[in-house]
Amino acid sequence: MSGVVRRRPTTAAGQPEPSATNSPEEEPKPSDSEDEKDDDSKETRLSLMEEVLLLGLKDKEGYTSFWNDCISSGLRGCIIVELGLRGRIELEACGMRRKSLLNRKLIFKSDSPTGDVLLDEALKHIKETQPAETVQSWIEYLSGETWNPLKLRYQLRNVRERLAKSLVEKGVCTTEKQNFLLFDMTTHPLVDSQQKQKLVKRVQESVLNRWTNDVSRMDRRMLGLLFLAHSSDVLENAFAPLNDDDYDVAMKRTRTLLEIEPDQEATKAYIKGGDEVLWAVVAAFTK
């Protein structure tokens, strides 16, 4: 059975005429989906620590509330969750006796550089520490809140300032000096309001329009952000712009999340290594 063979047009010289797709003068235009991917790749990517700090920073003043004494430990919790989600650390096996999350040790998994100085510094401490320590202990060590003088060397110093400088490098904030009568303080006012608005909107939608009423279907990173923003006492800042009805719904659903039993959730089938670390950090802050 013979088919119809379509011949390529030729030029006067007998050479095949170049097709439109092979022409050096005309390049194929990217599709709409490719454009969307390019836009996503160009969008500034923030770590959990940077997102929590950004929620806590006052837009014009460029500093966190002087009365917030929770954000320090909250940011250290963010570091541990971020390392877990990136596959650098995990919890030890629970064993036959089913140890609780708070009793299981945090163990090193991979020393591949993360590209983040704070994460790599914390990972180095975890890798070099033998015997291994629990998640709650690491939050205390990284915060410098320990009575053991031998563990003080694990403290991550100037975390807020280092994260703020990272936000400056990413074009989200700027750096200024403000005088407070008795002292001068470096502040980081917001310059990219769109970036913060996107973050606030994502947080709001996670407990409003995108609420699933099923934790297993929630994005792991957003789940961690909700818990750690609450532990850092900055989640209220994201809900403040809502109208009264939406605010009540958002707070009610947040309380629903906070009532979850981390040890029970960590035993479910969908759980992976990084998820166990997340729930261990949640247990450290809620128990």
DOLODREN-509277 format. One line per field, with one value per residue: residue number from 1; residue in three letters; x, y, z of N, C-alpha, C in turn. Coordinates in pm, whole numbers, plus 32768, in hexadecimal, padded with zeros to 4 digits. Atoms other than C-alpha are relative to their C-alpha. Layout:
N
k	(NUM;...);
r	(ALA;...);
nu	(X;...);
nv	(Y;...);
nw	(Z;...);
cau	(X;...);
cav	(Y;...);
caw	(Z;...);
cu	(X;...);
cv	(Y;...);
cw	(Z;...);
END
This chain:
287
k	(1;2;3;4;5;6;7;8;9;10;11;12;13;14;15;16;17;18;19;20;21;22;23;24;25;26;27;28;29;30;31;32;33;34;35;36;37;38;39;40;41;42;43;44;45;46;47;48;49;50;51;52;53;54;55;56;57;58;59;60;61;62;63;64;65;66;67;68;69;70;71;72;73;74;75;76;77;78;79;80;81;82;83;84;85;86;87;88;89;90;91;92;93;94;95;96;97;98;99;100;101;102;103;104;105;106;107;108;109;110;111;112;113;114;115;116;117;118;119;120;121;122;123;124;125;126;127;128;129;130;131;132;133;134;135;136;137;138;139;140;141;142;143;144;145;146;147;148;149;150;151;152;153;154;155;156;157;158;159;160;161;162;163;164;165;166;167;168;169;170;171;172;173;174;175;176;177;178;179;180;181;182;183;184;185;186;187;188;189;190;191;192;193;194;195;196;197;198;199;200;201;202;203;204;205;206;207;208;209;210;211;212;213;214;215;216;217;218;219;220;221;222;223;224;225;226;227;228;229;230;231;232;233;234;235;236;237;238;239;240;241;242;243;244;245;246;247;248;249;250;251;252;253;254;255;256;257;258;259;260;261;262;263;264;265;266;267;268;269;270;271;272;273;274;275;276;277;278;279;280;281;282;283;284;285;286;287);
r	(MET;SER;GLY;VAL;VAL;ARG;ARG;ARG;PRO;THR;THR;ALA;ALA;GLY;GLN;PRO;GLU;PRO;SER;ALA;THR;ASN;SER;PRO;GLU;GLU;GLU;PRO;LYS;PRO;SER;ASP;SER;GLU;ASP;GLU;LYS;ASP;ASP;ASP;SER;LYS;GLU;THR;ARG;LEU;SER;LEU;MET;GLU;GLU;VAL;LEU;LEU;LEU;GLY;LEU;LYS;ASP;LYS;GLU;GLY;TYR;THR;SER;PHE;TRP;ASN;ASP;CYS;ILE;SER;SER;GLY;LEU;ARG;GLY;CYS;ILE;ILE;VAL;GLU;LEU;GLY;LEU;ARG;GLY;ARG;ILE;GLU;LEU;GLU;ALA;CYS;GLY;MET;ARG;ARG;LYS;SER;LEU;LEU;ASN;ARG;LYS;LEU;ILE;PHE;LYS;SER;ASP;SER;PRO;THR;GLY;ASP;VAL;LEU;LEU;ASP;GLU;ALA;LEU;LYS;HIS;ILE;LYS;GLU;THR;GLN;PRO;ALA;GLU;THR;VAL;GLN;SER;TRP;ILE;GLU;TYR;LEU;SER;GLY;GLU;THR;TRP;ASN;PRO;LEU;LYS;LEU;ARG;TYR;GLN;LEU;ARG;ASN;VAL;ARG;GLU;ARG;LEU;ALA;LYS;SER;LEU;VAL;GLU;LYS;GLY;VAL;CYS;THR;THR;GLU;LYS;GLN;ASN;PHE;LEU;LEU;PHE;ASP;MET;THR;THR;HIS;PRO;LEU;VAL;ASP;SER;GLN;GLN;LYS;GLN;LYS;LEU;VAL;LYS;ARG;VAL;GLN;GLU;SER;VAL;LEU;ASN;ARG;TRP;THR;ASN;ASP;VAL;SER;ARG;MET;ASP;ARG;ARG;MET;LEU;GLY;LEU;LEU;PHE;LEU;ALA;HIS;SER;SER;ASP;VAL;LEU;GLU;ASN;ALA;PHE;ALA;PRO;LEU;ASN;ASP;ASP;ASP;TYR;ASP;VAL;ALA;MET;LYS;ARG;THR;ARG;THR;LEU;LEU;GLU;ILE;GLU;PRO;ASP;GLN;GLU;ALA;THR;LYS;ALA;TYR;ILE;LYS;GLY;GLY;ASP;GLU;VAL;LEU;TRP;ALA;VAL;VAL;ALA;ALA;PHE;THR;LYS);
nu	(8056;7FAA;8037;7FDB;7F83;7FFD;7F76;7FDC;7FE8;7F73;7FE1;7FD6;7F80;8017;7FEB;807D;801C;8002;8085;8010;7FCD;7F6E;7FCC;7FB8;8036;807B;7FFA;8086;8025;8022;808F;802C;7FD6;7F72;7FF7;8023;7F90;7F97;8027;7FEE;7F72;7FCA;8035;7FA2;801D;7FDA;7FFF;8062;7FD1;8014;8090;802E;7FCC;8046;8083;7FEE;7FC7;8059;7FE1;7FBA;7F98;7F96;7FD1;806A;8031;7FA5;803F;8006;7F92;8012;7FD1;7F78;8007;804F;7FA8;7FAD;8057;8007;7F83;8007;8066;7FCB;7F9E;804A;8045;7F9B;7FC5;7F7A;8006;8077;8007;7FDA;8071;804A;7FE5;8070;8046;8048;7FDB;8047;7FB0;7FA6;7F96;7FAD;7F8D;7FF6;7F83;7FCE;8020;7FB2;7FBA;8001;8018;8089;7FFD;8028;7F96;8037;8021;7F84;7FC0;804B;7FE9;7F78;8008;8048;7FAB;7F8A;8027;8013;8075;8065;805A;808C;8028;8013;7F7A;7FC1;803C;7FC3;7F72;7FF1;802E;7FA9;804F;7FD8;7FAB;7F86;7F9D;7FC0;8058;8010;7FBC;8060;805D;7FF9;8007;8032;8052;805F;7FB6;7FCD;8073;8029;7FA0;8022;8074;7FCC;7FBD;8066;804D;807F;7FF0;7F8A;7FBE;7FFC;7FDA;8061;7FD2;8062;7FD5;7F89;7FAC;8022;8021;800F;8085;800E;8088;802C;7FFE;804E;807D;8045;7FCE;8040;808E;8010;7FED;8075;8071;7FF1;801F;8091;8049;7FEB;8065;8081;8029;7FBA;8008;8029;8031;7FB7;7F74;7FAD;8009;7FC8;7F74;7FAB;7FBD;8064;8024;7F95;8005;806E;7FDB;7F8D;8028;804B;7FA1;7FAE;805C;800D;806D;8069;7FE5;8036;8092;8033;804A;807D;807B;801C;802E;7F8F;7FA1;8031;7FEE;7F70;7FD1;803D;7FBA;7F79;800D;8012;7F7B;7FB2;8034;7FD4;7F9D;7F8F;7FD3;805F;7FF5;7F80;8007;8058;7FBE;7FC7;7F8C;7F79;7F9B;8008;807D;7FEB;7FB6;8063;8059;7FB0;7FF3;8086;800F;7FA7;803A;808A;800C);
nv	(7F8A;7F8B;7F85;7F84;7FC7;7F70;7FD3;7F7B;7FA2;7FE3;7F7D;8004;8046;808F;8020;7FFC;7F7F;8011;7FF8;7F91;8024;8004;7F80;7FBA;7F7B;800A;8064;801C;7FB4;8058;800C;7FBC;804D;7FE6;7F7B;800A;803E;7F9C;7FA2;8041;800E;7F7C;7FD0;800D;8072;7FE5;8074;7FF5;7F9D;7F7B;7FE5;7FE2;7F7C;7F9D;7FEC;7FB8;7F7B;7F8F;7FD7;7F7F;7FF5;805D;8055;804D;7FC6;800C;8055;808A;8051;8088;8010;8036;8092;8024;8002;807A;806C;7FF7;8036;8093;802F;7FEA;806A;807D;7FFE;800A;8086;8000;803F;8050;8039;808C;805C;8000;807E;8054;7FC6;7F8B;7F86;7F86;7FA7;7FAF;8055;8035;7FAB;7FC4;8035;7FC9;8054;7FD6;7F82;7FB0;7F72;7FD1;7F7B;7FA1;8003;8029;808E;804E;7FF6;8058;8089;8024;801F;807F;806B;8016;801C;808C;8041;7FA8;7FBD;7FF8;7F83;7F98;7FD7;7FB2;7F7B;7FB9;7FE9;7F9C;7F80;7FD8;800A;807A;7FEE;804D;7FA8;8046;7FF9;7F75;7FEB;801E;7F90;7FB2;7F74;7F96;8040;7FA0;7FA0;8048;8019;7F7E;7FE0;8056;7FC1;7F8A;8032;802F;7F8D;7FF6;7F95;7FAD;7FEB;7F76;7FEC;7FAF;7FD7;8015;7FB0;8032;8055;800C;8089;801D;8031;8034;7FE5;8049;7FB7;804E;801D;806A;8081;801C;8012;8089;805A;7FF3;803A;8091;802D;7FF0;8060;8089;801F;7FD1;803A;807D;8059;8086;804A;807F;7FD7;804C;7FC4;7F79;7FF2;8010;7F82;7FA5;8032;7FD6;7F6E;7FDF;8025;7FB4;7F74;7FFA;800F;7F85;7F93;7FA2;802B;7F9A;7F95;8027;8003;7F7D;7FB6;8044;7FCE;8046;808A;8050;8009;8066;8083;801D;8020;8080;806D;8006;8049;808C;8035;8006;806C;8081;8047;801A;808C;804F;7FD9;8031;8090;8019;803B;7F9F;7FC1;801C;7FD8;7F72;7FE6;8023;7F91;7F93;801B;7FFD;7F72;7FD7;8037;7FB5;7F7D;8005;8052);
nw	(8000;800B;7FC9;8045;7FCD;8019;801A;7FCD;806E;8018;8037;808B;8007;7FE7;7F73;7FB2;7FC1;7F6E;7FC4;7FA1;7F7C;8003;802C;7F97;7FED;7FB3;7F97;7FCC;7F8A;7F90;7FE5;7F87;7F8B;7FED;7FC6;7F73;7FB9;7FF6;7F98;7F7E;7FE3;7FE5;7F81;7F92;7FA8;7F76;7FA5;7F93;7FA0;803A;8005;7F78;7FDD;8051;7FC2;7F81;8014;801C;8089;8009;7F9A;8024;7F91;7FC1;7F83;7F8F;7F9B;8032;7FCC;8034;808A;8000;8004;8075;8076;7FF8;802A;8092;8038;7FF7;805E;8087;8018;8010;8080;806A;7FFC;7FC4;7F7C;7FE9;7F7A;7FF7;8007;7F81;7FBB;7FD8;7F8D;8030;7FB7;8026;8055;7FAE;7FCA;806D;801E;8085;8038;807D;8072;8074;7FEB;807B;7FE0;801B;803C;7F97;7F9A;7F7F;8006;8005;7F7C;7FA5;802D;7FD6;7F71;7FEE;8035;7FAC;7F75;7FD7;803B;803B;7FA2;802B;8042;7F9B;7FD3;806A;8001;7F8F;801C;806A;7FC9;7F91;7F85;7FBC;7F8A;8015;8041;8070;8074;802A;8081;806B;8014;807C;7FD3;805A;8066;803A;8053;8077;8057;8037;806B;8071;803E;8046;8079;805C;802D;7FB9;7F9C;800D;7F7F;7FD0;7F75;7FB7;7F7C;7F96;7F8E;7FBC;8056;808E;8024;808E;801F;8088;8032;8077;807F;8060;7FBA;8049;7FCE;7F7F;801A;8033;7F8E;7FA9;8046;7FFC;7F77;7FED;8053;7FCF;7F9A;8031;8080;801D;7F8B;8029;7F8B;8000;7FF6;805C;8085;7FFB;8027;7F8A;7FE0;7FC9;7F7C;7FA7;7FF0;7FA5;7F77;7FCE;7FF6;7F82;7F92;7FFD;7FE0;806F;8058;7FF3;8060;8083;7FF8;7FD8;8068;8024;7FC1;7F83;8017;802E;7F90;7FA3;8041;8004;7F7A;7FD9;8046;7FC7;7F81;8026;801C;7F84;7FAC;8036;7FB0;805C;7FFF;804D;808D;8035;801A;8072;8074;805C;7FC1;8030;7F9F;7FE3;7FB9;7F74;7FC3;7FF0;7F90;7F85;7FDD;7FD0;7F78;7FA6;7FE2;7FD0;7F87);
cau	(8000;809F;806C;8082;81E3;81F0;832A;83DC;83DE;8529;85CF;8642;8799;86F9;8741;862D;8583;85BF;848B;83FD;8466;85D1;85EF;86F8;8631;84F0;84F1;83C1;8306;82E5;818F;80BB;8113;8286;8250;81A9;82CD;83C0;82F8;82FD;8474;84AD;83DF;84AE;84C1;84C5;851F;8435;8511;84FD;8384;834B;842F;8383;8231;82C1;836E;82B3;829B;830B;83D5;8496;84B2;83EC;8321;83F6;82FD;8321;83F4;8383;8416;857B;8529;8427;8531;860B;84E2;84C5;8630;85F7;84B7;8561;8680;8584;84BB;85FD;865E;8795;8723;8626;85B0;863F;8563;8450;84A2;83C7;836F;82E6;83A4;82EF;8364;83FF;84CF;8558;86AE;86EA;87EB;88BA;885A;8911;8A18;89CE;89E7;8894;8908;8899;89A5;88C4;8847;89A5;8A27;8912;8944;8AB7;8A68;8970;8A64;8B84;8ABA;8AD7;8A0B;88E3;87EF;8675;85C0;8562;86CC;873F;8645;86D3;883E;8814;8761;886E;8766;8824;88C8;89D1;8B07;8B8F;8A63;8A7A;8B5F;8A30;897A;892D;8973;88CC;87CD;86CD;87CF;8861;8708;86B2;87F1;878A;863B;86FC;87D0;8692;8603;84E8;856B;8669;8757;873A;87B7;86BD;8705;864D;86C6;87BE;883B;8842;87A9;87C6;866C;85ED;84B3;83EB;8429;8380;8220;81A2;827E;81ED;808A;80B5;8133;8014;7F17;7FA4;7F8B;7E27;7DB4;7E48;7D43;7C2C;7BFD;7CFC;7CA1;7C81;7C25;7D1F;7E84;7F0E;7EA1;7F3E;8086;819D;824D;810F;80B3;8207;81E1;8091;8112;8259;81BF;80D1;81EF;82AE;817C;8168;8043;7F52;7FFD;7F8C;7E24;7E03;7D95;7C70;7B0A;7A6D;79C2;7AF7;7BD0;7AF5;7AFE;7C7A;7CB3;7BC1;7C74;7DC5;7D52;7CE3;7E46;7ED9;7DFB;7E8E;7F54;80B0;810B;7FCC;7FF5;815E;80EE;800C;805A;80A2;81BB;831D;8467;844B;82E4;8351;8447;8330;8249;8362;8399;8221;8223;8346;8281;8125;8170);
cav	(8000;8144;828E;83EF;8477;85EF;8683;87A8;88DD;892C;8A70;8AC9;8A39;88EB;8904;88BA;89F3;8A22;89E1;8AE6;8A1F;8A08;8B6E;8C2F;8D6F;8CF2;8C3E;8B8F;8C5C;8BC5;8B47;8BE3;8AC5;8B04;8C73;8C15;8B34;8C4E;8D38;8C3A;8C09;8D7F;8DAD;8DE3;8CA0;8CCE;8BCF;8B85;8C5A;8D83;8D60;8D5B;8E89;8F42;8F0B;8F98;90CA;9214;9293;93FC;93DC;92A8;91EF;90ED;9141;9185;90B5;8F7E;8E88;8D57;8D9A;8D3C;8BD0;8BCC;8C1F;8B02;8A1B;8A97;8A39;88D3;88AC;893D;8845;872A;8791;87A7;8645;86A2;861A;851D;847D;8333;8202;81EE;8082;7F72;803E;815D;8280;83CC;84DD;85A5;847A;841E;84A2;8589;84EA;8568;84E5;85AE;86C0;8744;88C2;896C;8ABC;8B61;8BC0;8B95;8A40;89C5;8A41;898D;8853;8853;885B;873B;866C;8696;8652;84F9;846C;84FD;85EA;8618;8725;87E3;87E4;886A;8987;89E6;89C0;8A8C;8B99;8B9E;8B47;8A37;8A19;8932;8A09;88FD;892E;8AA9;8A86;8A09;8B55;8BFD;8D6E;8E9F;8DC7;8EDD;8FCF;8ECB;8E70;8FE1;9013;8EEC;8F98;90D2;900B;8F7E;90DB;90AF;91A3;92B9;9325;9465;94F2;9571;9631;95C5;96D6;95FC;952B;9503;93CE;9338;9306;925F;9309;925A;92C6;91AB;91BE;90D1;8FB8;8FDA;8FFC;8EB3;8E0B;8E92;8E2B;8CC9;8CA9;8D2E;8C4E;8B18;8B34;8BCC;8B80;8A65;89C5;884C;87DC;86C3;86FE;85EE;86B7;87FF;8877;8815;8964;8A2B;894B;898E;8B03;8B0D;8A54;8B14;8C68;8C1F;8BAB;8CEA;8DC0;8E5A;8D9B;8EA3;8F9F;8ED8;8EC1;902B;90B8;8FBF;9027;8FB0;8E7B;8DFF;8E4B;8D73;8C54;8C70;8C6B;8B49;8A76;8AD4;8A57;8916;88E5;892D;8822;8711;860B;8609;84A7;8419;84DE;8468;82FB;8326;8289;83CB;842E;8447;8492;860A;85FE;8551;8669;8769;86BC;8698;8813;8849;8766;882A;8970;88F5;8809);
caw	(8000;7F97;804A;7FD0;7FF5;801E;7F88;801F;7F40;7EA2;7E40;7CE5;7D33;7D86;7EFA;7FF5;8071;81E6;82B7;83A2;84D3;8460;83EC;84AD;8483;8527;8675;8703;8805;8960;89BE;8ACE;8BBB;8B81;8BCC;8D14;8D71;8D24;8E03;8F1E;8EFD;8F04;903F;9178;9240;93B8;94C3;95E6;96C7;95DB;95B6;972E;9760;9643;96E9;982C;979A;97AA;9644;9678;97B9;9746;9892;9956;9A8A;9BBD;9C87;9BB2;9C78;9BB0;9A5A;9ABC;9B0B;99F2;98EF;9971;9948;97E2;97A2;9819;974D;9618;963A;965F;952E;9463;94C6;9590;96E2;9764;98A7;991C;98E9;99EE;9A3C;9ACB;9BFF;9B2C;9BC4;9BC7;9AD7;9BF2;9C62;9B0D;9AAB;9985;989F;977E;9625;9519;951F;93C2;93D4;93E6;9360;94A5;95A3;96D4;9664;9615;9766;9824;9752;97A4;991A;98FC;982E;9925;9A63;9AFB;9B99;9ADB;9B87;9B7A;9AB1;9BEC;9C5F;9B0D;9B18;9C6D;9BFF;9AC1;9B8C;9C9A;9D9F;9E55;9FAB;9F1F;9ED9;9DEE;9D09;9CED;9BBF;9AF9;9B1A;99CE;9A07;996C;98B7;988B;9803;9716;9692;9667;959C;94C4;9486;9425;932F;9295;9268;9363;946B;9485;959A;9666;97AF;98AF;99ED;9B28;9C17;9CD2;9BB0;9A37;999A;9841;97AD;9670;95E7;94D8;9370;92B0;933D;922F;92B4;9412;938E;92D2;940E;94E2;93D9;93CA;9544;9546;9428;94CE;95E3;9510;939C;9390;94DC;94B1;9612;95D6;964A;9568;9437;94AA;9419;950A;94F5;9530;9653;96ED;96AF;9762;9894;98AB;9866;9987;9A68;9A0C;9A60;9904;9868;98E8;9802;96D1;974C;97C1;966A;9651;968D;97D1;9741;9687;97B6;9894;9798;9772;98EA;991C;9816;98A5;99F9;994C;98CE;9A26;9AC3;99E5;9AA3;99FB;9A6A;99D4;9891;986A;985D;972D;95DD;951F;960C;9582;9630;9612;968E;97CE;9813;97DA;98D0;99CE;99C1;99E5;9B16;9BAB;9B98;9BF0;9D12);
cu	(8059;7FBA;802C;807C;8003;8091;8015;8017;8094;800F;802D;8082;7FF1;8016;7F7C;7FEE;7FFA;7F74;7FFB;803C;8097;803E;8047;7FC3;7F83;800B;7F74;7FE5;7FDB;7F6A;7FDC;802F;8093;8014;7FE2;8071;8071;7FDF;8015;8093;803E;7FD2;8063;7FD5;8034;7FFE;7F94;802A;7FE5;7F6C;7FCA;8032;7FB6;7F75;800C;8034;7F92;8029;8055;8075;8075;803A;7F88;7FD8;8063;7FC9;7FFA;807A;7FF7;8048;808C;7FFE;7FB1;8054;805C;7FAE;7FF2;807A;7FFC;7F9B;8033;8066;7FBB;7FBC;8062;804D;808C;8005;7F7F;8000;802F;7F84;7FBB;8012;7F82;7FAD;7FB8;801D;7FAE;805E;8067;8072;805C;806D;7FFA;8086;801D;7FE7;8057;8042;800C;7FE1;7F73;8000;7FD6;8063;7FCC;7FE0;807D;8049;7FBB;8018;8089;8001;7FBF;8056;806F;7FDD;7FE4;8007;7F99;7FA3;7F72;7FE5;7FF4;8086;8043;7FC4;803D;8092;8013;7FD4;805D;7FB9;801D;8059;8083;8067;8045;7FAD;7FEF;8040;7FA3;7FA3;8018;7FE9;7FCC;7FA8;7FA1;8045;8032;7F8E;7FD0;805D;7FE5;7F87;8028;8041;7F9C;7FA3;7F7A;8002;8079;803B;8006;8032;7F97;8035;7F8F;802F;8083;805B;7FD0;7FE6;7FF3;7F76;7FF8;7F71;7FE4;8007;7FB0;7F7F;7FB3;8029;7FBC;7F6A;7FE3;800B;7F86;7F86;8006;7FDB;7F6A;7FB2;800E;7F99;7F76;7FDA;803D;7FFD;7FC6;7FC2;8040;8095;8057;8000;803A;8092;8057;803F;7F9E;7FD5;806A;7FFD;7F92;8025;806E;7FE4;7FAF;805F;8058;7FAD;7FF8;7F8C;7F8D;8013;7FC7;7F68;7FC3;7FB1;7F78;7F88;7FDE;7FD9;8073;8068;7FD6;8014;8093;8034;7FC7;804B;8090;7FFF;7FEA;8086;804F;7FD1;8027;806B;8075;802A;7FA2;800D;807D;7FFE;7FAF;8050;8046;8083;8083;8062;7FF8;7F83;800E;804B;7FA2;7FA8;804A;8013;7F7C;7FEC;8053;7FC2;7F75;7FF0;804D);
cv	(807A;8079;8077;8038;8093;802E;808A;805C;801F;808A;7FEF;7FB3;7F6C;7FD8;8006;8088;7FED;8010;8070;7FDF;7FFF;8085;8047;8087;7FFD;7F90;7FE8;804F;7FA0;7FFF;8049;7FB6;8017;8089;7FFC;7FC4;8063;8063;7FC4;7FF8;8086;8037;7FE3;7F8D;801F;7F7E;8013;806B;808D;8025;8024;808A;806D;801D;8052;808E;8068;803D;807F;8009;7FA1;7FB0;7FB6;8041;7FE8;7F9D;7F6F;7FB2;7F6F;7FE8;7FC3;7F68;7FD1;7FF8;7F87;7F85;7FFC;7FC0;7F68;7FC8;800C;7F93;7F7A;7FF8;7FF3;7F7C;7FFB;7FBC;7FAE;7FD1;7F6F;7FA9;7FF6;7F7E;7FB7;8040;8081;807C;8076;8059;804D;7FAF;7FC7;8063;8035;7FD6;803D;7F9D;8020;8086;8051;8091;802B;8085;806B;7FF3;7FCE;7F6A;7FAA;8002;7FA4;7F6D;7FCE;7FDA;7F78;7F8B;7FDB;7FD7;7F6C;7FF8;8066;8038;8004;8086;8071;8033;8059;808C;8055;8021;806F;808B;8034;7FF8;7F7B;8021;7FB5;8055;7FBF;8008;808E;801B;7FE2;8075;8045;8092;805C;7FC8;8063;8061;7FBD;7FE1;8082;802A;7FAB;8038;807D;7FD6;7FD2;8070;8011;8074;8057;8014;8094;8001;8058;801D;7FF1;8041;7FCF;7FAE;8009;7F6E;7FF4;7FC5;7FD6;8013;7FB5;8059;7FB6;7FD5;7F8E;7F76;7FDC;7FEA;7F73;7F9C;8002;7FBF;7F68;7FC8;8007;7F96;7F71;7FD8;8035;7FB6;7F77;7F9C;7F78;7FAF;7F76;8022;7FB9;803B;808E;7FFE;7FFE;8085;8066;7FD5;8029;8095;8028;7FE3;805C;8095;8014;7FF8;807C;807C;8069;7FDB;8065;8071;7FE0;8004;8089;8049;7FC3;8045;7FA4;7F6D;7FA5;7FED;7F92;7F73;7FD8;7FD7;7F7A;7F8B;7FF4;7FB3;7F6B;7FBD;7FEC;7F91;7F75;7FC3;7FD8;7F6E;7FA7;801E;7FC5;7F6C;7FE0;7FDE;8066;803C;7FD2;8033;8091;8025;7FE0;806F;8075;7FE7;7FFD;8091;8035;7FD0;804E;8086;7FF9;7FAF;803E);
cw	(8000;8036;7FAE;8040;7FDB;7FF1;8039;7F8A;7FF3;7FC6;7F71;7FEF;801B;8090;804A;8041;8097;8036;8064;8086;8004;7FD8;8071;801F;8057;8065;8035;807F;8070;8016;8080;807D;801E;803D;8095;8051;8012;806E;808A;8025;8022;8086;8071;805B;808C;8051;806A;8063;7FCE;7FFB;808A;802B;7FB4;8038;8081;7FF2;7FE9;7F7B;7FF9;8062;7FE4;8073;803B;8083;8071;8068;7FD4;8030;7FD1;7F7C;7FFB;7FF8;7F86;7F82;8002;7FDB;7F68;7FBE;8000;7F9D;7F71;7FDD;7FEB;7F78;7F8B;8005;803A;8088;8009;8092;7FFC;7FF8;8088;804E;8029;806F;7FDD;8054;7FD0;7FAE;8052;803C;7F95;7FDB;7F70;7FC5;7F77;7F8E;7F86;801B;7F7F;8023;7FD9;7FB5;8061;8074;8087;8002;8002;8087;8063;7FDC;802B;8094;8017;7FD4;8062;808F;8016;8098;7FCF;806C;7FC8;7FBC;8065;8033;7F98;7FF5;8070;7FE4;7F99;802F;806D;8086;8045;8076;7FF2;7FB6;7F89;7F80;7FCB;7F78;7F8A;7FE2;7F79;8024;7F91;7F90;7FBD;7FA1;7F7F;7F9E;7FBF;7F8F;7F84;7FB5;7FB3;7F7D;7F97;7FD2;8045;8063;7FDD;808B;8021;8090;8042;808B;8064;8082;803C;7FA6;7F70;7FE1;7F69;7FE8;7F6D;7FCE;7F7E;7F84;7F94;8045;7FBD;8033;8085;7FEE;7FCE;8072;805B;7FC0;8001;8089;8017;7FB3;8032;8069;7FD9;7F80;7FE6;8075;7FD8;8071;8009;7FFB;7F9A;7F73;7FFC;7FD4;807D;802D;803D;808B;8067;801A;8062;8091;8037;8008;8081;8077;8010;801E;7F92;7FA2;8002;7F9B;7F76;7FFF;801D;7F92;7FDC;803F;8075;7FEB;7FD6;806F;8060;7FC7;8001;8089;802F;7FC1;802F;8084;7FE5;7FE4;8081;805D;7FCD;805A;7FA5;7FFB;7FB0;7F6C;7FC1;7FE0;7F83;7F83;7FA7;8032;7FC0;8069;8029;804C;8094;8049;8019;807B;8086;802F;8033;808E;8064;8029;803D;8080;8073);
END
